[in-house]
Amino acid sequence: MGQTAHVSADAWTSVVTVVAALSLAAWLWLLLARGFFWRTDVRLPAGEEPAVWPPVCVVVPARDEATVLPSSLPSLLAQDYPGRAEVFLIDDGSTDGTGELACELARRHEGLPLTVASPGEPPAGWTGKLWAVRHGIGLARAREPEYLLLTDADIAHAPDSLRRLVSAAGTGGFDVVSQMARLRVESVWERLVVPAFVYFFAQLYPFRWIGGGRAGSGRQRVTRTAAAAGGCVLLRADAAERARIPDAIRHAVIDDVALARAVKGTGGRVWLGLADGVDSVRPYPRLHDLWRMVSRSAYAQLRHNPLVLAGTVLGLALVYLVPPSAFLLGLAAGQGAVAVLGAAAWLVMAGTYLPMLGYYRQPLWLAPLLPFTAFLYLLMTVDSAVQHYRGRGAAWKGRTYARPEAVPEEGRAG
């Protein structure tokens, strides 16, 4: 009996050691072979100012955004752009006076001309935001713009934001130039969750791979990786026509990633990086608010596939939960090898998170708490799947989007 217990304990220790070693190996691979996703130096490249500034139309889909418009819309109207530019705010069925407030803000703030329009309710097969974008692009087309700036109603832009985007696109030959807006980090939950949100996004879509930039080896890396950040997307008008934007992605819940993939799929060049001077003013003061933000699209990111969900849960557990668990278990059981492996993986994890905390100007002691935040994201992802199978789909601002079974492949996000 005692011999059997001894063998079982040895077998359990071996299993835990192997799992801890796998976790450390995963982190070493992420550290060195995932496009250096953890670095925060992929910023908007400096560009040469053109001799003649191309015309630009700014399209802002807005649904019930009266609380944030006073902090965002004036920054668009005040753009210091030398060329011809115009703003189209598309009021997507708001019930809080968004359209009227936008007109009042335009009257109070001198700057770029503003057109406010409403597309009506989206037809079957369209998400509300993309239907609004389609209406805005249709209005803009009459102005014959060379570029379209698609930006959300909660995004505030520095005065030189538009000219820097256009300069970067023209100099680099990009069809899409997108910046991941700096999200608000003021409440306790925002500080804990928001930097991790951007960190996880960069892990899924390494910025260096998206732009075809150098991935640390000194060789040019060309990949199919494509993504954009919907809050700030400068899009060439001719590239939008080639990729049939937004019609080709009309079903997409994760519309920014779908847009980038559609453009890249037609031979376009895409760039994505972290923003300086492009900030989200939308508050997420409670965990519930952040939970809804993540869970509404998390299962769509996994293509609504239960096997991918299971693999994601196991992967998150191995990468983020095993290191602290192995360290604490190894200490408690007197298993030095397990504790060392767990501590090493936890240390690498925390180290890769430090640059993002620095970018968000957050205290560095938050880095060891990343496993807890990852556990929250795991629960959000599972909840997203639960809501999907309850028939609720992806809900946002009073709309619930249809289940994806009837969605053509060209329109799926993720």
C-alpha positions as CSV (number, residue, x, y, z in Angstrom):
1,M,0.0,0.0,0.0
2,G,2.8,2.4,1.0
3,Q,4.7,1.5,-2.1
4,T,1.7,2.2,-4.3
5,A,1.2,5.7,-2.7
6,H,4.9,6.4,-3.2
7,V,4.7,5.5,-6.9
8,S,1.5,7.6,-7.3
9,A,3.2,10.6,-5.7
10,D,6.2,10.2,-7.9
11,A,4.0,10.0,-11.0
12,W,2.1,13.1,-10.0
13,T,5.3,15.0,-9.4
14,S,6.6,14.0,-12.8
15,V,3.3,15.1,-14.5
16,V,3.4,18.5,-12.7
17,T,7.1,18.9,-13.6
18,V,6.4,18.2,-17.3
19,V,3.5,20.6,-17.3
20,A,5.5,23.3,-15.7
21,A,8.3,22.7,-18.2
22,L,5.9,23.0,-21.1
23,S,4.6,26.3,-19.7
24,L,8.1,27.7,-19.5
25,A,8.9,26.5,-23.0
26,A,5.7,28.2,-24.2
27,W,6.8,31.4,-22.6
28,L,10.3,31.2,-24.1
29,W,8.7,30.7,-27.5
30,L,6.4,33.7,-27.0
31,L,9.3,35.8,-25.9
32,L,11.5,35.1,-28.9
33,A,9.4,33.8,-31.7
34,R,6.0,35.6,-31.6
35,G,7.1,38.8,-33.4
36,F,8.3,40.4,-30.2
37,F,4.6,41.1,-29.6
38,W,5.4,42.4,-26.1
39,R,7.4,45.4,-27.3
40,T,5.6,48.7,-27.5
41,D,7.9,50.5,-30.0
42,V,5.7,49.9,-33.1
43,R,4.5,53.5,-33.4
44,L,3.3,55.5,-36.4
45,P,6.3,55.9,-38.7
46,A,7.3,59.4,-39.6
47,G,6.4,60.3,-43.2
48,E,7.3,63.0,-45.7
49,E,4.7,65.6,-46.2
50,P,3.3,65.5,-49.7
51,A,3.5,68.4,-52.1
52,V,-0.2,68.4,-52.5
53,W,-2.3,67.0,-49.6
54,P,-4.9,64.5,-50.7
55,P,-8.6,65.0,-49.9
56,V,-9.8,63.0,-46.9
57,C,-13.3,62.2,-45.6
58,V,-13.7,61.2,-42.0
59,V,-16.6,58.7,-41.3
60,V,-17.8,58.4,-37.7
61,P,-20.5,55.8,-36.9
62,A,-22.3,56.8,-33.7
63,R,-25.0,55.2,-31.7
64,D,-26.1,56.7,-28.4
65,E,-22.8,58.6,-27.9
66,A,-24.0,61.8,-26.4
67,T,-21.9,61.3,-23.3
68,V,-18.6,61.0,-25.1
69,L,-19.0,63.3,-28.1
70,P,-18.2,66.6,-26.3
71,S,-14.7,65.0,-25.5
72,S,-14.1,63.6,-29.0
73,L,-15.9,65.3,-31.8
74,P,-14.3,68.8,-31.3
75,S,-10.8,67.1,-31.7
76,L,-11.8,65.9,-35.2
77,L,-13.3,69.2,-36.2
78,A,-10.0,70.9,-35.0
79,Q,-7.7,68.8,-37.2
80,D,-4.8,70.8,-38.5
81,Y,-4.9,69.3,-42.0
82,P,-3.6,71.4,-44.9
83,G,-5.7,69.6,-47.5
84,R,-9.4,69.3,-48.0
85,A,-11.1,67.3,-45.3
86,E,-14.7,66.8,-44.1
87,V,-16.4,64.9,-41.3
88,F,-19.5,62.7,-41.8
89,L,-21.1,61.6,-38.5
90,I,-23.6,58.8,-39.1
91,D,-26.2,58.7,-36.4
92,D,-27.1,55.0,-36.1
93,G,-30.5,55.1,-34.6
94,S,-29.5,57.0,-31.4
95,T,-32.1,57.7,-28.8
96,D,-30.0,60.2,-26.7
97,G,-29.8,63.1,-29.1
98,T,-26.4,62.2,-30.6
99,G,-27.1,63.7,-34.0
100,E,-28.5,67.0,-32.5
101,L,-25.5,67.3,-30.1
102,A,-23.1,66.7,-33.0
103,C,-24.6,69.6,-34.9
104,E,-24.5,71.8,-31.8
105,L,-20.8,71.0,-31.2
106,A,-20.0,71.9,-34.9
107,R,-21.7,75.2,-34.4
108,R,-19.7,76.0,-31.3
109,H,-16.3,74.8,-32.6
110,E,-14.9,76.1,-35.8
111,G,-13.0,73.7,-38.0
112,L,-13.7,71.0,-40.5
113,P,-17.2,70.9,-42.1
114,L,-19.6,68.4,-40.5
115,T,-22.4,66.4,-42.1
116,V,-24.8,64.5,-39.9
117,A,-26.9,61.8,-41.5
118,S,-28.8,58.7,-40.5
119,P,-29.0,55.5,-42.5
120,G,-32.1,54.0,-40.9
121,E,-32.2,50.5,-39.4
122,P,-29.8,48.0,-41.0
123,P,-31.2,45.4,-43.2
124,A,-30.8,41.7,-42.4
125,G,-27.3,40.5,-42.7
126,W,-25.7,43.8,-41.7
127,T,-24.3,44.9,-38.3
128,G,-25.5,48.3,-37.4
129,K,-22.0,49.9,-37.3
130,L,-21.0,48.6,-40.7
131,W,-24.4,49.7,-42.2
132,A,-23.6,53.2,-40.8
133,V,-20.1,53.0,-42.3
134,R,-21.5,52.1,-45.6
135,H,-23.8,55.0,-45.6
136,G,-21.0,57.4,-44.6
137,I,-18.7,56.1,-47.3
138,G,-21.5,56.5,-49.8
139,L,-21.9,60.2,-48.9
140,A,-18.1,60.7,-48.9
141,R,-17.7,59.2,-52.3
142,A,-19.3,62.2,-53.9
143,R,-16.3,64.3,-52.6
144,E,-13.9,61.9,-54.4
145,P,-11.6,61.5,-51.4
146,E,-8.2,59.7,-51.7
147,Y,-8.4,58.5,-48.1
148,L,-11.2,57.6,-45.7
149,L,-10.6,57.9,-42.0
150,L,-12.9,55.5,-40.1
151,T,-12.9,56.5,-36.4
152,D,-15.2,55.7,-33.5
153,A,-17.3,58.3,-31.8
154,D,-15.3,57.9,-28.5
155,I,-11.9,58.6,-30.0
156,A,-10.2,61.9,-29.4
157,H,-7.4,62.9,-31.9
158,A,-4.5,65.2,-31.4
159,P,-4.5,68.2,-33.8
160,D,-1.9,66.7,-36.1
161,S,-3.4,63.2,-36.1
162,L,-4.8,63.2,-39.6
163,R,-1.8,64.8,-41.3
164,R,0.5,62.2,-39.6
165,L,-1.7,59.3,-40.7
166,V,-1.8,60.6,-44.3
167,S,2.0,61.2,-44.3
168,A,2.7,57.7,-43.0
169,A,0.4,56.1,-45.5
170,G,1.8,58.0,-48.5
171,T,5.4,57.5,-47.5
172,G,5.1,53.8,-46.6
173,G,2.7,52.9,-49.5
174,F,0.1,51.5,-47.1
175,D,-3.5,51.0,-48.0
176,V,-4.5,50.8,-44.3
177,V,-2.8,52.7,-41.5
178,S,-4.4,52.0,-38.1
179,Q,-3.5,53.0,-34.6
180,M,-4.6,51.1,-31.4
181,A,-6.1,54.0,-29.5
182,R,-4.8,54.5,-25.9
183,L,-7.8,53.3,-23.8
184,R,-8.8,55.0,-20.6
185,V,-7.1,53.7,-17.4
186,E,-8.5,55.5,-14.4
187,S,-10.6,53.1,-12.4
188,V,-9.2,50.1,-10.5
189,W,-10.6,47.6,-13.0
190,E,-9.4,49.6,-16.0
191,R,-5.9,49.6,-14.6
192,L,-6.1,45.8,-14.1
193,V,-7.8,44.8,-17.3
194,V,-7.2,47.4,-20.0
195,P,-3.4,47.1,-20.5
196,A,-3.8,43.4,-20.6
197,F,-6.5,43.7,-23.3
198,V,-4.0,45.4,-25.6
199,Y,-1.3,43.0,-24.6
200,F,-3.4,40.0,-25.5
201,F,-4.4,41.6,-28.8
202,A,-0.8,42.1,-29.7
203,Q,-0.1,38.5,-28.8
204,L,-2.8,37.4,-31.2
205,Y,-1.8,39.8,-33.9
206,P,1.9,40.8,-33.6
207,F,2.2,44.3,-35.0
208,R,5.5,43.6,-36.7
209,W,4.0,40.8,-38.6
210,I,1.0,42.9,-39.8
211,G,3.1,45.5,-41.4
212,G,5.6,43.1,-42.9
213,G,8.3,44.6,-40.7
214,R,11.3,43.0,-39.3
215,A,10.6,40.4,-36.6
216,G,13.9,40.6,-34.8
217,S,16.0,38.3,-37.0
218,G,17.1,41.0,-39.5
219,R,15.1,39.4,-42.3
220,Q,12.0,40.8,-43.8
221,R,9.1,38.7,-42.6
222,V,6.0,38.5,-44.8
223,T,3.0,36.9,-43.2
224,R,-0.7,36.7,-43.8
225,T,-1.3,38.3,-40.3
226,A,-3.7,41.2,-40.7
227,A,-5.5,43.3,-38.2
228,A,-6.6,46.8,-37.5
229,A,-8.0,48.8,-34.6
230,G,-11.4,50.1,-35.4
231,G,-11.0,53.3,-33.4
232,C,-8.6,54.7,-36.0
233,V,-8.3,53.3,-39.5
234,L,-7.0,55.4,-42.4
235,L,-8.1,53.5,-45.6
236,R,-7.3,54.3,-49.2
237,A,-10.5,54.8,-51.1
238,D,-9.4,52.7,-54.0
239,A,-8.4,49.9,-51.7
240,A,-11.8,50.0,-50.1
241,E,-13.4,49.6,-53.5
242,R,-11.1,46.7,-54.4
243,A,-11.8,44.9,-51.2
244,R,-15.6,45.8,-51.3
245,I,-15.5,47.5,-47.9
246,P,-17.8,47.4,-46.1
247,D,-20.1,45.1,-48.1
248,A,-17.6,42.1,-48.0
249,I,-17.5,42.2,-44.2
250,R,-21.1,43.3,-43.5
251,H,-21.7,40.5,-41.0
252,A,-18.5,40.9,-39.0
253,V,-18.7,41.6,-35.3
254,I,-15.0,42.1,-35.2
255,D,-15.1,44.4,-38.1
256,D,-11.6,46.0,-37.8
257,V,-9.8,42.7,-38.1
258,A,-12.2,41.7,-41.0
259,L,-11.5,44.9,-42.8
260,A,-7.7,44.4,-42.6
261,R,-8.0,40.9,-43.8
262,A,-10.2,41.9,-46.7
263,V,-7.7,44.6,-47.8
264,K,-4.7,42.4,-47.4
265,G,-6.5,39.6,-49.2
266,T,-6.7,41.8,-52.3
267,G,-3.0,42.6,-52.2
268,G,-3.1,45.7,-50.0
269,R,-0.6,46.7,-47.4
270,V,-1.6,47.1,-43.8
271,W,0.1,48.8,-40.9
272,L,-1.0,48.7,-37.2
273,G,0.7,50.1,-34.2
274,L,0.2,51.7,-30.8
275,A,-1.0,55.3,-30.8
276,D,0.4,58.6,-29.6
277,G,-2.3,61.3,-29.6
278,V,-5.2,59.0,-30.4
279,D,-7.2,58.3,-27.2
280,S,-10.4,56.6,-26.2
281,V,-12.5,58.7,-23.8
282,R,-15.0,56.0,-23.1
283,P,-15.0,55.0,-19.5
284,Y,-15.2,51.4,-18.2
285,P,-15.4,52.1,-14.5
286,R,-16.8,48.7,-13.4
287,L,-15.8,45.1,-14.1
288,H,-19.2,44.6,-15.6
289,D,-18.5,47.2,-18.3
290,L,-15.2,45.6,-19.2
291,W,-16.7,42.2,-19.1
292,R,-19.4,43.2,-21.7
293,M,-16.7,44.8,-23.9
294,V,-14.7,41.6,-24.1
295,S,-17.4,38.9,-24.0
296,R,-19.6,40.4,-26.8
297,S,-17.0,39.4,-29.4
298,A,-14.7,36.9,-27.7
299,Y,-16.4,33.8,-29.0
300,A,-16.7,35.4,-32.5
301,Q,-12.9,35.6,-32.4
302,L,-12.8,31.8,-32.0
303,R,-15.1,31.4,-35.0
304,H,-17.9,30.1,-32.7
305,N,-16.1,26.8,-32.7
306,P,-16.3,24.7,-29.5
307,L,-13.1,22.8,-30.2
308,V,-11.2,26.1,-30.6
309,L,-12.8,27.3,-27.4
310,A,-11.6,24.2,-25.5
311,G,-8.1,24.6,-27.0
312,T,-8.1,28.3,-26.0
313,V,-9.1,27.5,-22.4
314,L,-6.4,24.8,-22.1
315,G,-3.9,27.2,-23.7
316,L,-4.7,30.0,-21.4
317,A,-4.5,27.7,-18.4
318,L,-1.1,26.3,-19.5
319,V,0.4,29.7,-20.4
320,Y,-1.0,31.9,-17.7
321,L,-2.3,29.8,-14.8
322,V,0.3,27.0,-14.6
323,P,3.3,29.3,-13.7
324,P,2.0,30.7,-10.4
325,S,0.3,27.4,-9.6
326,A,3.5,25.4,-10.2
327,F,5.5,27.9,-8.2
328,L,3.2,27.8,-5.2
329,L,2.6,24.1,-5.4
330,G,6.3,23.4,-5.7
331,L,7.0,25.5,-2.6
332,A,4.2,23.8,-0.6
333,A,5.2,20.3,-1.6
334,G,9.0,20.9,-1.3
335,Q,9.4,20.2,-5.0
336,G,12.2,22.5,-5.9
337,A,12.3,21.7,-9.6
338,V,8.6,22.5,-10.0
339,A,8.9,25.7,-8.0
340,V,11.9,26.9,-10.1
341,L,10.1,26.1,-13.4
342,G,7.0,27.9,-12.3
343,A,8.9,30.9,-11.0
344,A,10.9,31.1,-14.3
345,A,7.8,31.0,-16.5
346,W,6.0,33.6,-14.2
347,L,9.1,35.8,-14.4
348,V,9.2,35.7,-18.2
349,M,5.5,36.4,-18.3
350,A,5.7,39.4,-16.0
351,G,8.7,40.7,-17.9
352,T,6.9,40.7,-21.2
353,Y,4.0,42.6,-19.6
354,L,6.2,45.5,-18.2
355,P,6.5,47.4,-21.5
356,M,2.7,47.6,-21.9
357,L,2.3,48.7,-18.3
358,G,4.9,51.4,-19.1
359,Y,3.0,52.5,-22.2
360,Y,-0.1,52.9,-20.0
361,R,1.9,54.6,-17.3
362,Q,0.8,52.0,-14.7
363,P,2.7,50.7,-11.7
364,L,5.0,47.9,-12.5
365,W,3.9,45.8,-9.6
366,L,0.8,45.0,-11.6
367,A,2.9,42.7,-13.8
368,P,2.8,39.6,-11.5
369,L,-1.0,40.0,-11.4
370,L,-1.3,39.1,-15.1
371,P,-2.3,35.5,-14.3
372,F,-5.3,36.8,-12.4
373,T,-6.3,39.1,-15.3
374,A,-5.9,36.2,-17.7
375,F,-8.2,34.1,-15.6
376,L,-10.8,36.9,-15.9
377,Y,-10.4,36.8,-19.7
378,L,-10.8,33.1,-19.7
379,L,-14.1,33.4,-17.8
380,M,-15.2,36.2,-20.2
381,T,-14.5,34.0,-23.2
382,V,-16.4,31.1,-21.7
383,D,-19.3,33.5,-20.9
384,S,-19.2,34.7,-24.5
385,A,-19.7,31.1,-25.7
386,V,-22.5,30.5,-23.1
387,Q,-24.4,33.6,-24.3
388,H,-24.0,32.5,-27.9
389,Y,-25.5,29.1,-27.2
390,R,-28.3,30.7,-25.3
391,G,-29.2,32.4,-28.5
392,R,-28.3,35.8,-27.4
393,G,-25.4,36.3,-29.8
394,A,-23.2,39.4,-29.7
395,A,-25.2,42.2,-28.0
396,W,-24.2,45.8,-28.2
397,K,-26.2,49.0,-27.5
398,G,-29.6,47.4,-27.8
399,R,-28.8,45.1,-30.8
400,T,-28.2,41.4,-30.8
401,Y,-26.5,40.1,-33.9
402,A,-27.5,36.9,-35.5
403,R,-25.9,33.5,-35.0
404,P,-23.1,33.0,-37.5
405,E,-24.3,29.8,-39.1
406,A,-25.9,31.6,-42.0
407,V,-23.0,34.0,-42.4
408,P,-20.9,33.6,-45.6
409,E,-17.2,33.0,-45.1
410,E,-16.3,36.3,-46.7
411,G,-18.2,38.2,-44.0
412,R,-16.9,36.4,-40.9
413,A,-14.5,38.1,-38.6
414,G,-11.6,36.4,-36.8
